[in-house]
Amino acid sequence: MFESYDPRQGKRLQIMDETGNINVSIKDVPLMSDSEILIAYQFILKARVADEWSVSLNRQGRLPTYPPGKGQEANSVGSLMAMHKEDWFVPAFRELGGMLYRGIPLSKVYQIWLGNERGSHFEIEKYHTFPISVPIASQCLHAVGAAYANQYLKNNRITICFVGDGGTSEGDFLEALNFAGAWNVPVIFYIQNNQWAISVPRKIQTRSTTLAEKAFAFGFSGIQVDGNDVLSVFAATKMAHEKAQNNQGPTLIEGYTYRLGAHTTADDPTIYRKQEEVDQWINKDPLLRLEKYLQKKNLIDGLAINRLKDEYKKEIMQEFEIAEQTPPHTVEEIFAWQFKQLPEDLKEQMSNLNIRLKGSVG
Ligand SMILES: Cc1ncc(C[n+]2csc(CCOP(=O)(O)OP(=O)(O)O)c2C)c(N)n1
């Protein structure tokens, strides 16, 4: 089923365009129902409101750092909606919408950006989600490990792993794809190609025409989708999921999208990119096209949108306050949650850190 959308032939899947119109000639992919589209809209909106508040909290001096995901939300929301609850979700750090869809408390995400390691500690078996991963592409190897374990356990769980376009140049990404192909494990790699890796544009990141086509070198299929179209994201992930469940191995999905905001709140993108480029992408906003579609179908109106925004704002502030009031992590907690049994070298590092910190206090 991926043959009709081969990225090497310049194909990119788009089901809903920028004006909110659905291409009815596309019949060979799974489509979202209107009630699913409404759910997707709500989570994208929630992530958008949280994003805007987070930048404002940073400017107020209450949140030291934050990586905005504005404009990219359809990628993680649409793909997570196509996965099952018990499948594994391995995020990078720009998948807020997907984390909200999974039900992970926003306070956990805020703890991370407040520098509190407790944000990495949540009920992993309840949410089937790995902690946020900042070391670029390192999570791809963890995801293949998880998928390998699931293959061994024959539990039919699929793993989805997120990475950025810059991450595709990392050795970890390439090693992960190689192992995934060689072992034929049930994993989906989802690249959020937001066109920029901080100030490095996608066009100089690699000579490949698309990122999706890299999959073929590792022996599995890749597909490029309009990452601002939640229906395409959902359809591609659903097909990849079915393929993995049928033991047909990994898939690489490239969500073609754009980071409308800064890389993080410490970045100033006006130094390296032109406003005209940003303006072009504002017209392709995933939220606006859904709004147009839902309004045309009388499934939402301005009043309901404002009501949702108010409700989300209240919840977001409550969650932020929980995170803000969380006591700082202890030295032990920095080491506590990665291994079931702490390896000897990390035990030594922990005790050295304790000695050093006591020394600097005394
Ligand atoms: C291994 C590693 N090297 C460098 C960094 C610093 N760094 C943080 S984000 C980033 C760019 C990542 O770009 P991309 O993969 O496209 O993801 P995006 O930030 O655009 O979501 C870099 C180099 C890091 N976190 N980890």
The ligand as an SDF file (V2000), in Angstrom:
LIG
                    3D

 26 27  0  0  0  0  0  0  0  0999 V2000
   23.5190   14.7700   20.6340 C   0  0  0  0  0  0  0  0  0  0  0  0
   23.1340   16.2230   20.6730 C   0  0  0  0  0  0  0  0  0  0  0  0
   23.8400   17.1170   19.9620 N   0  0  0  0  0  0  0  0  0  0  0  0
   23.4900   18.4240   19.9780 C   0  0  0  0  0  0  0  0  0  0  0  0
   22.4260   18.8440   20.7270 C   0  0  0  0  0  0  0  0  0  0  0  0
   22.0260   20.3170   20.7280 C   0  0  0  0  0  0  0  0  0  0  0  0
   20.7830   20.4670   19.9680 N   0  0  0  0  0  0  0  0  0  0  0  0
   19.5990   20.5840   20.5820 C   0  0  0  0  0  0  0  0  0  0  0  0
   18.3380   20.6770   19.5000 S   0  0  0  0  0  0  0  0  0  0  0  0
   19.3690   20.5810   18.1830 C   0  0  0  0  0  0  0  0  0  0  0  0
   18.8210   20.6160   16.7770 C   0  0  0  0  0  0  0  0  0  0  0  0
   17.8940   19.4960   16.5160 C   0  0  0  0  0  0  0  0  0  0  0  0
   17.2820   19.6840   15.2780 O   0  0  0  0  0  0  0  0  0  0  0  0
   16.1970   18.6840   14.7510 P   0  0  0  0  0  0  0  0  0  0  0  0
   16.6430   17.2860   14.9380 O   0  0  0  0  0  0  0  0  0  0  0  0
   15.8410   19.1030   13.3780 O   0  0  0  0  0  0  0  0  0  0  0  0
   14.9610   18.8850   15.7420 O   0  0  0  0  0  0  0  0  0  0  0  0
   14.1460   20.2160   16.0880 P   0  0  0  0  0  0  0  0  0  0  0  0
   14.8990   20.8930   17.2050 O   0  0  0  0  0  0  0  0  0  0  0  0
   14.0670   21.0490   14.8650 O   0  0  0  0  0  0  0  0  0  0  0  0
   12.8260   19.7290   16.5540 O   0  0  0  0  0  0  0  0  0  0  0  0
   20.6900   20.4770   18.5980 C   0  0  0  0  0  0  0  0  0  0  0  0
   21.8420   20.3900   17.6870 C   0  0  0  0  0  0  0  0  0  0  0  0
   21.7280   17.8770   21.4830 C   0  0  0  0  0  0  0  0  0  0  0  0
   20.6680   18.1920   22.2240 N   0  0  0  0  0  0  0  0  0  0  0  0
   22.0880   16.5720   21.4260 N   0  0  0  0  0  0  0  0  0  0  0  0
  1  2  1  0
  2  3  1  0
  2 26  2  0
  3  4  2  0
  4  5  1  0
  5  6  1  0
  5 24  2  0
  6  7  1  0
  7  8  2  0
  7 22  1  0
  8  9  1  0
  9 10  1  0
 10 11  1  0
 10 22  2  0
 11 12  1  0
 12 13  1  0
 13 14  1  0
 14 15  2  0
 14 16  1  0
 14 17  1  0
 17 18  1  0
 18 19  2  0
 18 20  1  0
 18 21  1  0
 22 23  1  0
 24 25  1  0
 24 26  1  0
M  CHG  1   7   1
M  END
$$$$
